Amino acid sequence: MIFAAVHNPFVSKSFTQLLLCWLALLAFGLIMVSSAAIALNGNYANKHLVFLVVALLAFFVTFIVPLRVWNSLYLAGWLGALAFAVVVLLPGVGHTVNGATRWLQVGGFTLQASEVAKFGLMIYLAGYLHRYGEQLSVEPAKIFVPLSMIAVVGALLVVEPDLGSAVVIVAASVALLFIAGAQLRYFLLLLVVAGGLLALLIWMEPYRMQRLLAFIDPWAMPFDGGYQLVQALIAFGRGEIFGLGLGEGIQKLFYLPEAHNDFIFAVIAEELGVVGALTVLAVYSLFIVQIFAVARAQLSRGELFAGYCCYFVGLIFAFQLLINLGVNTGALPTKGLTLPFISYGGNSLIISSAMIGMVLRCAYPREVRRG
């Protein structure tokens, strides 16, 4: 079905470019995880390969299920996101790592609440806007229904704590509501309120304040709060234009924490240089642009559910890319967020692939996908 002929030239081009970019990012991610985790015990390359197989299965599931089925389950999407966010916080149920309770352990696998929330809220928001989106401009109160439901899930994620994921999800959700027709004054009000809440959350937690201070001047505390950023910046400096060569990086050898995960872009810059880093950014940018192109095309055809799903996915990836790059380069305070498809992490890889399955399903012509 994926490689079947399509009738619309625009959709065919978008579908092909999206598929090729996604496969390229998956392959590159496997290579970089193998390189970045080479000094770590645990055979991360093989684990990532297993996650990759599961991710492909998740992709095929979302790709083959008709869009009308997902649309009919829009409330279940929110309930699923809420249920996971609540369950992981129950005493003795949630799995805790480094002081954060973000996972639900099922057998030998863990499910991260924030990743489940991304997929669930994608379905919920697209379904809600498909039904009520046209009323947002004439009945402003309609915006408070999805906002309140998003806020509940976001608040639970903050409690875990997982502030980074909560920021990405809330930002993508609010941006989607604006795209759907929410009035500008409400959008600006939401930005002010969200900014104030974010500042308050940072002020309330000493470790977040320490990260902020380390961000302002990491070299003032190179062996404390600024250690991770300093080591990442050293990796960028060592890479120069063409890099040290694939597998030749030094910072991943126990100098740079989370080199295979949150800071894998610093490893890319060290080993492949500015040229390699910019090439990755170019592929990722094309990938996101094509997702937005599919979203616009779907809305122009009146396929509201498909269009809003694609916009949400594109916004999630765009915000996560910007934050991850900002953290790696010192433009933003240190925050644990993966680079989708490239960083090590089963939950991110699987859910991100499932979301791309939805986008490619939407990119298929209606005559072929039939729903």
Sequence and secondary structure as in RCSB ss.txt:
>XXXX:A:sequence
MIFAAVHNPFVSKSFTQLLLCWLALLAFGLIMVSSAAIALNGNYANKHLVFLVVALLAFFVTFIVPLRVWNSLYL
AGWLGALAFAVVVLLPGVGHTVNGATRWLQVGGFTLQASEVAKFGLMIYLAGYLHRYGEQLSVEPAKIFVPLSMI
AVVGALLVVEPDLGSAVVIVAASVALLFIAGAQLRYFLLLLVVAGGLLALLIWMEPYRMQRLLAFIDPWAMPFDG
GYQLVQALIAFGRGEIFGLGLGEGIQKLFYLPEAHNDFIFAVIAEELGVVGALTVLAVYSLFIVQIFAVARAQLS
RGELFAGYCCYFVGLIFAFQLLINLGVNTGALPTKGLTLPFISYGGNSLIISSAMIGMVLRCAYPREVRRG
>XXXX:A:secstr
 TTS  S HHHHHHHHHHHHHHHHHHHHHHHHHHHHTTTSSS HHHHHHHHHHHHHHHHHHHHHS HHHHHHTHH
HHHHHHHHHHHHTTSTTTEEEETTEEEEEEETTEEEEHHHHHHHHHHHHHHHHHHHHGGGTTT GGGGHHHHHHH
HHHHHHHHHTT HHHHHHHHHHHHHHHHHHT  HHHHHHHHHHHHHHHHHHHHH HHHHHHHHHHH GGGSTTTT
THHHHHHHHHHHHHTTT S TT  STTTTTSTTTTTTTHHHHHHHHHHHHHHHHHHHHHHHHHHHHHHHHHHHHH
TT HHHHHHHHHHHHHHHHHHHHHHHHHHTSS       TTTSS HHHHHHHHHHHHHHHHHHS HHHH  
